[in-house]
């Protein structure tokens, strides 16, 4: 017949079982044993507080998920946290540059069309003339 072994109890269940057994039989223990148990419990609680304080914090006070204290980040950690902001700024600069280039190209096309065409001087002062050139250019393509 095989020896049926029970799976080990998790630490929390074991702790509750020991605490329950000690509570039931506390009256039968002598004073020196109860004092040693009290001192051991005080040490265990103090050690538990220290281990919880040094454990990494996954969720900070704002509800954001983070590992550890942001004030204690290393150089590479700070650099890594700044990369998204740097990427955003770089993207905005590139978009601005592309739009500026597009606008300059559009103005050059309008100016070159004006200079190449024989028009009366009044056409150059007409506010809708640039729009007309743009529409005729779009239709010709």
NORWO-V176939 format. One record per backbone hydrogen bond with DSSP energy under -1.0 kcal/mol. NH is the residue of the N-H (numbers start at 1). CO is the residue of the C=O. E is the energy in kcal/mol with one decimal. If there is no record, write none. Layout:
nh;co;e
NH;CO;E
NH;CO;E
This chain:
nh;co;e
14;10;-2.4
15;11;-2.5
16;12;-2.2
17;13;-2.4
18;14;-2.5
19;15;-2.4
20;16;-2.3
21;17;-2.3
22;18;-2.6
23;19;-2.2
24;20;-2.2
25;21;-1.7
34;30;-2.2
35;31;-2.2
36;32;-2.0
37;33;-2.5
38;34;-2.2
39;35;-2.5
40;36;-2.4
41;37;-2.4
42;38;-2.3
43;39;-2.2
44;40;-2.4
45;41;-2.6
46;42;-2.2
47;43;-2.6
48;44;-2.2
49;45;-2.1
50;46;-2.0
51;47;-2.3
52;48;-2.1
53;49;-2.0
54;50;-1.8
60;64;-2.4
63;60;-1.6
66;58;-2.9
72;69;-1.7
73;70;-1.1
78;74;-2.4
79;75;-2.5
80;76;-2.5
81;77;-1.7
82;78;-1.2
83;79;-1.0
86;82;-2.4
87;83;-2.7
88;84;-2.1
89;85;-2.5
90;86;-2.6
91;87;-2.4
92;88;-2.3
93;89;-2.2
94;90;-2.2
95;91;-2.4
96;92;-2.4
97;93;-2.4
98;94;-2.6
99;95;-2.4
100;96;-2.4
101;97;-2.5
102;98;-2.1
103;99;-2.4
104;100;-2.5
105;101;-2.4
106;102;-2.1
107;103;-2.4
108;104;-2.4
109;105;-2.1
110;106;-2.0
111;107;-2.8
112;108;-2.8
113;109;-2.1
114;110;-2.2
115;111;-2.4
116;112;-1.8
117;113;-1.3
123;120;-1.6
129;126;-1.3
132;128;-2.2
133;129;-2.5
134;130;-2.0
135;131;-2.4
136;132;-2.5
137;133;-2.1
138;134;-2.2
139;135;-2.0
140;136;-1.5
